[in-house]
């Protein structure tokens, strides 16, 4: 999964944080069938965990307030991710 594409759709603030499903939809990933969703969820989750380990993404456990009260992770970019996008590659800045 392309991590730059993931970062491109993630919001900058906690208030606008997105769920896995919202991220997948915004990236245009095919999730019409359950089996498609399982594949997308696994790859996307793995990439988001790596981005969180590197400090580029933050996540928070939330409980849905309407409908079924299931738990999910909400993701957003950190300041480090925003700063790394402005930096020049290879300059060491």
Secondary structure in CASP SS format (residue, H / E / C, confidence):
PFRMAT SS
TARGET T0000
AUTHOR 0000-0000-0000
METHOD secondary structure of the structure
MODEL  1
X C 1.00
X C 1.00
X H 1.00
X H 1.00
X H 1.00
X H 1.00
X H 1.00
X H 1.00
X H 1.00
X C 1.00
X C 1.00
X C 1.00
X C 1.00
X H 1.00
X H 1.00
X H 1.00
X C 1.00
X E 1.00
X C 1.00
X H 1.00
X H 1.00
X H 1.00
X H 1.00
X H 1.00
X H 1.00
X H 1.00
X H 1.00
X C 1.00
X C 1.00
X C 1.00
X C 1.00
X C 1.00
X C 1.00
X H 1.00
X H 1.00
X H 1.00
X H 1.00
X H 1.00
X H 1.00
X H 1.00
X H 1.00
X H 1.00
X H 1.00
X H 1.00
X H 1.00
X H 1.00
X H 1.00
X H 1.00
X H 1.00
X H 1.00
X H 1.00
X H 1.00
X H 1.00
X C 1.00
X C 1.00
X C 1.00
X E 1.00
X E 1.00
X E 1.00
X E 1.00
X E 1.00
X E 1.00
X E 1.00
X C 1.00
X C 1.00
X C 1.00
X C 1.00
X C 1.00
X C 1.00
X C 1.00
X E 1.00
X E 1.00
X E 1.00
X E 1.00
X E 1.00
X E 1.00
X E 1.00
X C 1.00
X H 1.00
X H 1.00
X H 1.00
X H 1.00
X H 1.00
X H 1.00
X H 1.00
X H 1.00
X C 1.00
X C 1.00
X C 1.00
X C 1.00
X C 1.00
X C 1.00
X C 1.00
END
